[in-house]
Each structure stands twice: as C-alpha cells, then as structure tokens.
C-alpha cells in the first residue's frame, strides 16, 4: 500500500505514559488554551510524526511536555499514539499521526484539548484519506479521545486534516475547529460532545485544495478570522483567502497583494487589533515572480475592518537593513512563524524560522531570527539570529539539522514573557527541541533547554518537533 512521505523525511532520516502532575482537586482549571492539565502553566504539544509504534513504521505520535515555573523537561511528559488507551483507531505504518496539531478547549470543561491530524490515515481500501482525533484535557493532562466527524465522500489521497486551526470563529464563546485537505475544507462549530460530535459540520464550499490554515482576531470583535493560504496558477506565492464573522454569517475576503504559505496573527503595533504575519519562504523563479531570494515575511496590519488590502505592508528579509545574515537561495526564511511578547512591552514580537540556512559551510543547519514589535509596527531594531552555534545555545550546527523548522513564542513558565520554542526536525536524524527563555531585554541562554527525540522515547526516524501546536 502506498504511503505519503513527510516533506522533510529525507533529512529526518506502543504509547508511553509518564507520571504527570495533577491539578489539586479544589483548584479550578485555568481555562488557558494550551494548558492541558489546567494548572495555569502552558504546555507544549509536539509532533513525532515518524515515530515507530511497534513494527508500524512512521505511524506517528504526539509528545506533550508539561509547563511549570522552571519550564519544561523530558521527565514531565506524555507520549500518545493511536494505540494509547482510549484513543480511537489503530497505529498503522505511515499514518503520520501528529503531523498537524492545534489546541483549545472544545467541550467547555476548562481544560485545553488537542486536535491531532493523521493526514495519511487509510480507511478501508482508500489510501491516505486522513483523519483528525481530539485528545481530551483533564487534571492529569491529555488522555482518551474521539474522532472528528469525517466526510464519507472523500476519496484516496484526500490528506484530510493536514491543516488544523482551533478558535472561536463566531464570537459565541465556544471554540470551533477547521480542517483542511486536498479535496475538502470543513468547519465544525463547537462545543463538541465527548463522542466528538460538534453542533454542526459544514463544508467550506468556496475553497478547493488547502493545506495550511491559521486564525486570529483582526478586528477586535471577539470572533477569530480563518486564513487559508493556498497556491494557484498565476500566483505561486500563495493566494491569501480569509473568512470573517459578520454577526450572522461567515464572509469570505481576500488579500489580493499578499503572498505566503505560513502565518500567524498577533498585535505587533499594540493598537488592539490583530496583525497578519505571513511567511513566503520560497525563492522567486520563472513561475513565481514575487518574494525575495531566500524568503521573506510581510506584516499586514489589522483594524476595525480587518487589514486594509490597499496598505503597504512591512516587508522583512535577510537583506533588509538591521537583519543579521545575507539572503541566500534555499534559506527558507519564513517557512515557520511564531508570534508572542518576549520582553513584555505590550507589542507582539516575531520569530522567523529559516531551516535551510547554512551556518558557515554547514548546509541546512537552520536558524531563527527574532524581530521586535513597536508602536510603528515590526522593526529590525535589536534583531538577532540564533543558531545552534550561538554561544549558550545547546548542541552544535550540523548538516540537515533544520533548526527553525518549527517555531513558537509562548510563556511556559508563567513569568509574563514569551519563550522561544524551536524544533529541529533533522537533529541527529530524529529531531530535537530547544527552549530559550524570554526576559525584559529579549531572549537569554540562561536555563536553555535541549530535549532530543530519544530523551522522550521517540523511536524510528522520529520526526520529533516537526510541528508545535498553536
């Protein structure tokens, strides 16, 4: 049976449950998105997309690292597969369980849940139809699960759930879910029952093939917009379509001059409205006239009516004054985007992954550049690029590490400052995670944390930290 191989598999070359902290019985859950055990500290859910479950190669797994005042460690973890207790389905070769991840409270109990995509899941004799599983949060963390309803009409190679976003898309205070795929994109209205049943389940009819999705509130109405970047003939930089809630329906809008394949929403200029940060990592070519050599990012600023399509966005690449380094072919600058307030100044900062970046003569070692928000928008003032050769960063740059393949900015030790979480999917052929703490003056290597695939019992090719739940 044919199976799809993950994009960076060439360089990446029985569930385990570890005892976890329990929220005190008298304490109410935190209701924070991404806090699976409700203790008030945000947790990290990471893909181990190529993890072997017994003899089932690349069946996939999710590794959860639980936050605390001291951050995360390999000792406080759960590894979940489709063979774990309470999880529906069976781990099979090439399922890629965990390739996509998104967090949020779906049943309204105050504990964040996790939606896990297995886009290569086969159903009956249909190869790579794809599926999505909800793992339920609780006082002991994630456990058990339910399948998200799947359209019965999907054929082979649908890659359903290759992209996932969780947010309140209609402002009713309940989290909803959207899933993408090659043949169908769907919207599920929450809350969900514990059997995985949503209030409603509809097809997003205006869209064809979509693989990416991200979400955030642009106009401060309490309802998050849904962004679906996708490639079209004549616009190989990525067409940016999004949906906004009008109060009675979801209306489709377009950013006709925007390009990008990755994205995040955050308030970069501190005006109270979410801004759209887009990563366009591919090099210009005969078929792609837009972009910059090595990749670039753009910031489209939100307002009462969302981002004005006529605005001139902020554009940053490695040839922009103030940005360390030099733009080179195949750097893939912008292939991963993370947003969060590192220095607690009220402006969202941006982490830009460039997993193809060469460090000296070491090709594909990877790098992450930090850019800071300000009242005037994203700035290059104080910009810094981090690699595994940066003093104080654990490990060392090696060919194909792909440091920066996944990035996230989130406060995991509850000190009010976002920490940098970096995935290096090719580290030692299995993958690894690096955490740098945020401070009032930016990132620090003090208490830097390095966790490899083998530290968290990921087996086979691993693909650990391939993706980090948003």
N, C-alpha and C positions, 0 to 999 in steps of 0.2 A: 504494500500500500504506500503510495507516495505521501511524503510529508514536506511541508514548507519549512525551510531552514531560516532562522532569525537573521536579520540584516548583517550583524557583525560577527556571525558564527565563525568566520574564517580567522578572526583574531581572538576569539574567546576560547579558539580551540575548545518507602515506609515512613511516614511523617514522624518528626521528633518533637516532643513536648518537654520543655524545661520548666521547672517550678517558677511561678511568677508571683510578683507582689499582688496582694489583694486589697482593694479599696475597703476601708473599715465599714462595717455594716451600717453604722449610724451616719456615715457621710453620704451626702447626695452626689451623684455623678456630676462631673464638671460641665457636661454638655458642649465640650470643645470638639470641633471637627478634627479628627486625627488622634484623639485621646481614647484609645480602645478599652482601657480599664478604668476610666473615669476618675483617676487620682489627681487630675489637674496638670499633669505633665504630658506634653505632646509626645507621641510615639512615632517610630519610623517603620513603614511597611515597604519592603524591598523585594524586587523580583529576583528569583533564582530560576530563570526561565529554562535553563538547560540542565537542571538538577535531575539526576537519575533516581527513580523510585524503584528500588529492587532492580530487576532486569529491564525495566521500562526506561530506555534512554531518552533524555530530554522530555520527560513527562512534565517537569516543571514544579516549582514550589514558591511559596511566599515566606519570607523571613521577617518577623516582627521583632524590633528592638524597642524595649520599653524605656521611656524617658524618666529622668529623675533629676534631683538637684545637682548631681555630678555628671549628667549627660547620659549617654548610652554605653552599653558594654555587651560583649558576647555572652556574658553569664546570664543576662536578663533577656531571654528571647523565647520565641516560639517559631517552629518550622512547620508549616502546614502544606499538605499536598491533597490531592483528590482521594487519597487513601486514608486520610486522617479521620478520626471518629467524628461522625455527624456531618461530614462533608459529602454531598451527593456526587455521584459519578465514580469513575474508576481511573486511576492513573494509567495512561497508555503511552507507548512510545510516540514522541513528537507532539504531544498535546500542547506544549508551551504554556501550561498553566502558570499565570503570573506575568505574562508579557505586558499586560496593561493593568493599572491599579488606580483606584480613586476612593477617597474616604469621605464619610459623612454619616450622620445618624438617620437611618432610613425607617426605623419603626417607632421613633419618638420616645425611647426609654431613657435618653440622656447619655447613652454610651455610643461613641462613634463606631460605625460598622465599616466594612471594607468590601468594595466590589472588585472582583478578580476576573480578568478576561483570560480565556484559553482559546485564542482565535484559530488554532489548528486542530481543535477538538473535532473528531469524526463521529457522526451519528449514523448508526446502521451501516449501510454501504456507501454513504455520502462522505467523501473525504473533506477535511478542513472546513466544515460548516461553521464551527465556532460556537462558544457558549460563554455565559457570564455567571458567576457564583457570588452570592452575598455571604460573607463571614460575619457572624454577629458578635458585637462587643458586649462586655459584661464585666463584673468585678474582678474576674481572673484574666481578663483580656479576651482576645478573639477565640471563638470556638464554635463548632457546629456551622451549619449553613443551609442555604436554599438556592435553587436555580432561578435566575431571572427568566420570565417567560420568553420563549424564543419563537419567532415566526415559523410556522410549519412549512412555508412555501420555499424556503431558502434551499438552493442547490449547492453542489460541491464548490469548494474554494470561495465561499462567501466571506470567510475571515471575520465573522461577526464578533463584536466586542474587541476588535483590535484597538479601538479608542474608547475611553470612558470619561465622563465628567459627572460629578455629583454636586448639586447646588439647589437652592430654591429658585426655580425658574419662573414662578408666577406670583411670588410675594405672599403666599398664604401661610408662611411659617413652617412648611413641611418640605423636606428635601426631596428632590426629583432626580432621575437618572437619565442620561442619554448614552446610547451605544452606537458606534459606527461600524461600517463594514463595506465590503466591495459591492454588494448588491442592495444593501438596505441600511438606513439610519433610523433609529427609533427613539421615542421619547416616552418615559414611564413616569407617571405622576404619583408622588408619594402622598401619604405614608404607605409602606409595604407591610403586609402581614408576615408572620414568621414562616409561612409557607412560600414566601417570595412573591405574593400577589400584590400588584400595585392598584391604585384607584382606577387608573386607566393606562392603556398601552396603545400608542398610535404611531404610524409611520410618518416620518418627516418626508412628505411626498415630493418636495421641490428639489431634493438632493439626489445625486447619483452616487458614485463611489466616493466615500470619505473614509479616511483612516485616522485622522487627527481630530481632536476636539479639546477645547479648554473653555473656561467660563469665569465670569466675574461681573460685578455690578458697576456699570459705567455711569449711569445717570442718577444714582442715589435714590432709587425708588424701592429698594428692598427686594427686587427681582433680578437675578443674575442673567446676563446675556450669555448665549451659547455661540461659540465661534467654531466654524468648521472650515479650516484651510484645506484646499484640495487643488490638484494640478488639472489644468485644462489645456487643450490645444490652443496655442497662441498666447498663453500666459503661463510659461513654465516656471515662473517664480512663485506660483501659488495664488489662487483666487481666494479672497477673504470674504466669506458669507457669514452673517451672524443673525440671530433671532433675538428680538426684544419683546417684552410683555407690554401690551397697550392698556391693560386693565380688563380686557375681555378676550384677547386672543394673542397668539404669538405672530409677530410681523417680521418678515424677512427683510434684511438690509444688506448693503454691500459697501465695502471699502474699495472702490474700483482702482485706486492707485497704490494700494498696499500689496506687498508681497511677503510671503513667509510660510514656513511649514511647521514651526513650533511657536508657542505663545504663552503669555501669562497676563493677568490683569492685576494691577495694583496702583495705588495713588502715588505716583512718582513726584508730582509737584505740590502735594499737600493741600489741594483745593477742595478735597472732599469727594472728588469724582474719580472713578477708576480709569486708569490709562491702559492702553493695549501695547504690550511689548511683543514684537514679532521677531523671530529669528529666521533669517534667509541664508542658510549655510552653504548652498551650492554655488559653484563658480559660474560666472557668465559664460555663455557658449553660443554657438550658432543658433541653437534653439531656445536660448534663454538670454535675452538682452538686458535684463535687469540685474541688480545686485552689484557686488564688489568681489574682486579676487580674494578667495579665502573665506568669504562670508561676511555678513553684516547683520546688524539689528536695527529696527526702527521703533520709535515710540509715537503712538497716536494718542493725543490727549483727549480725555473724556470731558463731558459737560452735561447740562440739563437734558440735552437731546442726544447724548452719546458723542462719539468722536465726529468732528466736522470733516467730511470727506475732502473738503477743499483746503484743509490746513496743510502747512508744510511740516512734516514730521521731523523729529530729531533722528538723524542717521549716524550710527557709530560703527566703525570697522577698525581693523588694526593699522590702518594708515591715517586714522583720524588723529590730529594733534592731541597729545596727552595720553593716548592709549599705548601701553607698552607693546613692544614687538613690531613685527612687519607682516603685512598680509602676504600669504603665500598660497599657491594652489593647493587645494585639498586640506586646508586647515580645519574646515568645517566649523568656523566661528559662528555661533548662533544655532547650532544643532541641539542645544539644550538651554533652556531659560528658567531661571529661578528669581523670584521677587520676594523681598522682605526688608524690614528696617533693621539693619545691622547695628547702627550706632544710636538708635533710639532718639533720633532727632525729629521724628514726625514725617519723614519722607521715605518712601519705599526705594530701596536700592536694588540693583540688578546683577545677578550672577550669570555670566555667559560662558557656556561650555564650548571648547574647541578641541574635541577628542582627536582630531587629525594633526594637531600642532606638533611640529618637530621641536625637540629640545636639544639644541646643538645639532649634532649629527644623528640623533636618535629619532627615527621617524615614527609618527603615530603615538608618541608618548602622551600627548594631551596636555591641556592647560585650561584654567578657569580665570576669567577676568572679572573683577568687581568694579562696577560703576555706581556712583552715588547719586541719589535724588537730591533735588533742591527746589526752592521756590520758583526757579526759572526752568525747571524740568531736569532731565537727565544731563549730568555733567561729566566731563572727563577729569575734573579736578580730583586729585587723590586716587585716581585709578591705579589698580595694581593687578598684576597677573601672577597666579600661583601655579606651580608645578610640583611634582614630587622631588624636584631638585632644589626647590626653595628652602632656604635654611629653616629648620624646625619642623618641616612637613615630613611625616613618617615615610619611609620607603625611599625609592630612587627611581628616576625615569628610565623606562625600558621600552624597547621597540614594541609597539602594539598594545601598550597599557590602556590607551583610550581614556586617560584621566579626564573627566569632564563630560563623559558620555551621558551622564545624568547629573543634574544639579538641583538642589533645593535650598531655600533660605527659610528656616523655621526655628523658633525658640524652643529647644528641647529641655533646657534646664530652668525655665521659668524665671529668667532674670530680666526679661523685658527687651532682650536684644537677640536678633535672629542669628542663628549659627549657620555656617556653610556646610552642607552635606554634599559630598562628591562621590559619584560612582565611577569606578574604573573597570569597565566590563571585561577588559583583556588582561588585567593584572595576573601574572603567572599562569595565564591560560584559563583561569577560573573566575576572576573578578574579586573586587575588594571595595571597601567603603572607607572614606576619610572624613573626619569631622573637625572643623576649626571653629573655635568659639568667637562669638561677636562681643565687642566691647564698645565703649563710648568713642574710642579712637579708631574703630574698624576691627578687622579680624586679627586674632592672635594665634600663635602656635603653642602658647601655654596650654597644657592639658589636651593637646591634639590627640585624636583617637584614630587608630587604624584597625580595621576588622576585615580579615580575609574570608573568602568562601569556606575554607577549611576550618576556620575558627568557629563557624556557626553550623558545621556539619553538612554543608552543601557538597554534593557528590557529583562525579562525572565532569562534564565540561562546565557545569555550574551556571555561568552567566549571571553571577551574583552582582547585585546593584545595577543591573541592566536598566531598571526603571525604579523610581521612587514615587510613592503615592503622593498625590497632591490633594 
